[in-house]
Amino acid sequence: MAQRIITLILLLCSTSAFAGLFDTPGRSNFVPADQAFAFDFQQSQHEVNLTWQIKEGYYLYRKQIKLSAADAAFLEPALPSGEWHDDEFYGKSEIYRQRLTVPVTLTRAAKGATLTVTWQGCADAGFCYPPETKVVPLSAALALSSDGQAPARPALPVVGAPKLNPPLPVEPRPALAERPPAATAEPSAPERPAAATDGSQLPFSALWALLIGIGIAFTPCVLPMYPLISGIVLGGERRLSTARALLLAFIYVQGMALTYTALGMVVAAAGLQFQAALQHPYVLIGLSAVFILLALSMFGLFTLQLPSSLQTRLTLMSNTQRGGSAGGVFAMGAIAGLICSPCTTAPLSAILLYIAQSGNLWLGGGTLYLYALGMGLPLILVTVFGNRLLPKSGPWMAHVKTAFGFVILALPVFLLERIAGELWGLRLWSLLAVAFFSWAFITSLGATRPWQRILQIVLLAAALVSVRPLQDWAFDAPTAQQQAHLAFTPRQHRR
């Protein structure tokens, strides 16, 4: 009884100590698009001035500013020259900072006419916003004559104004209509890799690929195969020197890594061709669904692997190679990279989809190389030192496989956070954390050692702390910061 009381006290203390972690939703370094690029418009007869007040540290793309009209016609505006910027995805591009004014001359505007304005901008810190679209209501305007002047007509009570910052027209304006990002002609550019900016902005890096490769090596489909593969690599010879055994194992791993590297670069190149489409909200939702299916395969709901006929053909091809020789071992490693077991197919597919999102050739090749290197490190140890370094097989290997399912689930949360916003992204992360810590706690219930009991307390406390954002949402608790897209409200000017 005393032990349970002490456990409860420790649990309450740990929960209260960490409860403040979610008191305030995680603040993003990026402001909403309407704050980063404050848009306004002013119309005076045939002249419509479009203005953007650009926040410090943000910029607009010149070539991403597009205009279209409904029940109206206008002269193509001459956009001012911007500063040149070497953009990672658009290449060398002209951009605008601080403030931009674009005058648009109407040649005709019927009653109820509108002007649709689309633009896109990014932050210097490495985040690109989806294209923003505003629908500007236009006042009726007579057609211009051939010399560009309006025909004579009775004077209207409109105050004359300079070109750059004229006051609003006498007529009151309705608020701008805002279109969802899905209705835009071009989807957003992708976020930039962490290598160019802050590494914390991406949930995945090349180092994580190495760690995932090492972790995959301890799944039930891979770990038991290492002694067998080691014997094949050595060609059945048991009296090889340590240096020779290390060299053969390293060559085998390099052959496997070469296959993965080529695969990563091919996928990255393909993703680069469709970079814009891969950032469309519908595509992000579809990719998230694929990641969820891959995670379910790691949970054991179904088996995902190459067709057995193809696996058999690749295995027979590998068996024709002679073990113990550098060329034969390298060929066996390269072929082994194409044979995906049920435990490796889902993580590999998830990494490939992530690489396609980045569209970076070096990131694609390097990530898959480190992933293969991580899988090959245990093989090198087994080949050189024997089976005594390998842990004993057991149910824990199935738990490792399930844990990687939760790792894969982090990718759809990251993708959906771009669409749903920061607040809903925090709730999704909270839901994933609660699911993972709850699973880990339930899995550890059979443990009896003291340190395992302490681990159970930590896992349960982490699950209780992680549920805080969901609790605030369920009970409609006020949050310190509501991060959402702001509705556009036109500034009111005095006449």
N, C-alpha and C positions, 0 to 999 in steps of 0.2 A: 504493500500500500504506500509506504514511504517513497519507494522508487517511482511510483506513478505520480505522486504529488510533486517530487523534484522535477520529473520530466515535464509536467504541466507548467511549473514555474519557469523553467528554462525556455519553454515554447513561447509563453507570453512575453518574456523579456526580449527574446529574439525578434518576435513579431513587432513589438512596439518600437524596437530600435531601428527596424528597417521600414516601418510603415510610411515614414516621411519620403521615401523614394518616389512614391507616386502621388504625393500631395498636389504637385503641380505637373500637368502633362508635360512631357519632354518638349523643350523648346527647340524649334528648328532655327537654324541659322538663316533661313530664307523666309522673307515676308511673302504674303499673298501677292498674286500677280497684279491686282488692282492697286496695291501699295507700291510695288516696284516700278510700275509703269502707269502713272495716274493719267488717264485719258480724258480729254474734254474737247468740245467743238463749239464753234460760233458761226452763225450764218448771217450774212448781210446781203440781201438780194441774191445776186448770182455768185457770191463769194462765200465759200465755206472754209474756215480755218480749223484744221485738225491739230491738236497740240498734245504732246506727251511730256509729262514731268517725270524724268527718269531718276530714280533713287541712286545715291552714290554706291558704287560697287556693282551696278547693273548696266546692261546695254541692250539696245534693240538692233536687230539685223535690218539693213537697208533693203535687201532683196526679199525679205519676208513681209514687207508692207504691201498689201494688196487691197485694191478698191473695186467694188462692183456696185451698180445702181439698179434699182427697180423703179420703173415709171419715170426715169430721169436719164439725162445724158450729161456727160462732163468731159472737159478736156483733160487729157492725161497729164497729171501733175509732174513737174520737174522736181524730183527729190533733191534736197541739198546734198552736197558732198559730205561724207563722213570720214572718220579715221579708219585706217586699215588695221585689221586685226587678224592674226594667224589663228584661225579656228580649227580645232581638232577634227570636226566632222564636216563643216562646210568649206574648209580650206581657207584661203585668203579672202576675207570678206570685209565689206564696209559696215561699220557699226556707228550708232549714235549714243552719246552719253548726255547726261544732265537734262537737256531740254531740246525738243524737236517740234517745229511748226511746219505743217504742210498745207499750203493754200490750194484749194480745189475750185476751179471755175466751172459753174454749171451752165450748160447751153440750153437745157430744158428741164423742167421739173413739174410734173403734174401734181394734182392734189393727192395726198397720201404717199408721195414718193419717198423712198428711203435710200440711204447710202450705206452699204455694208463695208466695214473697215476691219481688216484682219492684220495682225502683227504677231511677232514672236521675239522674245528676248531671253537672255541668260544672265546668270550671276557670275562674277569673276571667280567666285569660290568653286564653281564647277557644276552648277545645276542649270538645266535648260527647261523653261516653262513650256507647257503645251501652247499652241497658238491660241490667242485671244481674239474673239470676234465681237464687235459692237455694231448695232444697227442704228444709224443716225436718221431721225426723221427730218425730212426736208420741207421747207415752206414752198408753196407753189411759186414758180418763176417763169416769166415769159421767155420764149426762145430768143437767143442772141441773133443779131443780124450777121451778115457775112463778114463785116469788119470787126466782129467781136464786141460790138456795142449793143446794148439793149434798145429796142425801139422806144420811141417817145411815148410816154404814158403819164397820167396824172401822178403828181408827186405823192410818195408814200411817207408816212410819218416814221421814217427810219433814220436813226442818228448816224451820220457819217463817222467812219472810224478808220484808224490806221490799219495796215495790213496784218501786223503781227498779233496784236492783242486788242482787237476791237471788242466793244461791249456786246452783250447779247442783243439780238433783234427785239423789236417791240413785242412781237408775238411770243406768248409763253411756249416753252418747249416741253413736250412729254419726256419722261425718263427714257433712257436708252434701253432697248431690248437686248438681252444677252443670250447668245446661243451657246449651247453646250459644246465642249471641245470636239465631240464626235461629229458635229455638223461641219467642221472646218474642212477646207480642201486638203490641207496637208497636216499630218500629225506632228507631234513634238519630236524634237531631236533628243537623243538619249542623254542620260547623265554621263558625265565624263568619268573615266577610270580614276581610281584613287591615286595612281602613280602621278597624275598631273596635278592633283590638288591635295585634298585632305584624305588620308587613308581611311578615316573613320566613316566616310560617306558611303562606302560600299560594304555590304555584309560579307563579302567574299574577296579573297585575294589569292595570289600564288602561294603564299605560305599556308593558307588554309587548304589548298589543294594537296600540299605535301602531307599535312596532318590527316586529311581525309583518306589519302592513299594508305598511310600507315594503319589507320583505323579499319579500313576495308580488309586489310590483311588478316585481321583477327575475327572475321566473320566465319560462320560454319561452312561456307562454300569454298573458302580460300585457304584457311590455315591448315587443314589436314592434308592439302595437296603439296605443301612445301617440301616435306621429306622426299616424296616421289619425284617432284621436279628436280630437286637437288641431285638425286641419283641419275636422272636422265642427263642433266647438264654435265656431270662428271664422266659420263659414258661408262658407268659401272666400275670405274677404277677407284680403289680405296686408298692407294698409296701415293696420291698426288701430293706435291708440296703445298703448303699453305698459300704461298704466293700464286701458284698455278690455279688452285681452287678459287681463290679470290678473283683472279683475272677472268676465269670462265664465267663465274657468277655475275661479275660486273658486265661482261659482254652480253650475257643473256638479258640482263635488265636494260642495257642500252638498246638492244634490238626491240624489246617491248616498248621502251620509251620513244623510240623513233616512230613506231607505228602510231602511238598516241599523239605525238607532236604533229605529225602530218595530218592526222584527223582533226586536231584542234585548229590548225591553220586553214584547212579547207572549210571548216564550219564558220570560222571567223570571217573568211573572205566572202562566203555566201551571205552571212549576216550583214556585212558591210554594204552589199548591193541592195539590201532591203532594210537599211537602217531606219529610215523614216517610218516604214510600215510596221516595223517591229515595236515602235513606241506608240502605236495607235491604241486607245483604250480598249477596243474590242480584242485586239491581238494580245494585249497584256492580260486580259481576262482569260482568253483561250490558253495562253501559256501557263497561267496560274492553275487552270484545271488540269493541264498535263502534269505539272509538278505534283499536284495532289494525287493523281493516279500513280505516279512513280513512288510517292511516299507510301501509298496503300500497298504497293507490291513489296516494299520493305517490311510492312507490318504482317505480311503473309496472306493477304486476301487473295492474291493470285501470283502466278509465276511469270516473270518477264525474262526471256532469254532468246538467243538466236534459234532458228529452226534446227531441229536435231540433225536433219540431213546435211545442212551447211556445217554444223559443228563436227560431224563425222568426217566430212571431206577435209576440213582444216586440220583435224587431228591426224588423219592419215598422211597428209602432206608434211606435217611436223615430224611424224615417225620416220619418214624417209631420210631425215637429216641425221648425221652422225654425231653423237655426243662426244665430248672430250676434245673436239677441235673448235677453234675460234669461229671459223665460218659456219659450221653446222650449228653451233650454239647461238650465234647471232641470228641465223635464220629461224631457229626454233622460237627465240624471243619475239621476233617480229610477227610470226604467225600467231603466237600466244596472245599478242595484243588484240587480235581480231576475234578471239574466242571469249565471249562474255558469259560468265556464270550468272545464275539468278541473283546472287548477292551483289554483283558488280554492275549489272545492266542499268538499274535504276539510278545509282549515283553517277555513273558515266553519262547517262542521258541528261541528267540534271545539269552537270557541268557543261556539256555541249550546248544546251539551250542557253545557259548563262553566257557562254562565250559568243554565241550568235547575237545576244543582246548587246554585247560590248562592241562587236565589229572591229576589234583590235587584233591584228595578225600576231604580233609579238606576245600579247597577253594570252591569246588562244593557244599558241604553240608552247609557251612557257608554262602555262597552267597545266596542260596535259602532260608535259614532260615531268613536272614535279609530282603530279598525281601518280604516274607510272613509277617514278623513283621511290615514292613512299611505299607503294605496293611491293617493290623489289628489295627494299632494305631487309625485311625479315628473311627473304630467300638468301641474300648474301650471308647473313649471320648463320643460317642453317648450313649452308654449303661449307663455310669455313670452320665453324665450331661444333657442328652436329646438332642433333635434336634436343640436347640437354638445355638449350637456351629457350626453347619454345614452351609456353605454358601448356598445362594439360587441357585437353578438350573437355567441354562441359556445357551446361545450359547457359553459361555466361556469354557464349559466342552468339546465341540467338538474341540475347539482350543487346549486344553490340549492334547487330543488324537492325533491331527495332529503333535503337537510339539514332541511327543514321536516317531513319524515316522522319524523325522530328527535325533533323538537320535539313533535309530536303524541304520540309514544310515551311522553313524560314524563307525560302525563295519566293513562293507566292505571296507571303505577307509583305515582303519588300516590294514586289511589283504592284500589288493592290494598294499599297500606301501612296503610290504616285497618283492614283485615281481618287481614292476615298478621302485623302487629306490626312493631316497629321493626327487629328484627334481619333479618327476611326483607325488609323494605323496603330496608334498606341493601344487601342482596345484589341486589335488583332494580335499584336505582340503579347498582350496580357493573356489572351485566350490560349495562345500557343505555350506560354510559360506555365500556365496552370495545368494544361494537359501533360506537359513533359514532367514537371515536378510531381504531379499526382501519380503518373505512371511509375516514376522512379521510386516514389515512396511505397506504393503497393508492391512493387517488385522486391523491395528490400525487407518486407515484413517478416520473412522467414529467417532473417539473420539473428544471431544470438551473441556475437562478440560485442564488447563494450564500444569499440570505435564505430561499429556498424549501427549501434543504437544511437550514438551521437549523430551519425550521418542521417538517420531517419528523422531526427528532430530538425536538423537543418533543412532537409527536403520538405517536410511538412510546413515549416515556417516560411520557406520560399514560396510554396504554393499559396499560402494564406496572404502573403504580401503581394504576390502577383495578381491576385483577384481584385485588388483595390480599384483599378480603373473600371472593371466590369461592374463592381458594386456601385460606383458613382453613377455609371450610366443606367443601371437597372433601377436605382432609387432616385434618379434625376437630381443628383447632388450637383450644386454649382461648382464649376471648375474655375481655377484662377486664370486660365487663359483659354479662350475659345478660338481655335485655329480653324478658320473656314474661309472660303472665298467670299469676299465682300461684295455686296450688291452695289452697282454703280449708281452714284447719286450726283447729278450735275450740280455744279456750283451755281449759286444764285447771285446774279449781278443786279446792281441798281441801274435803273434807267438814267 
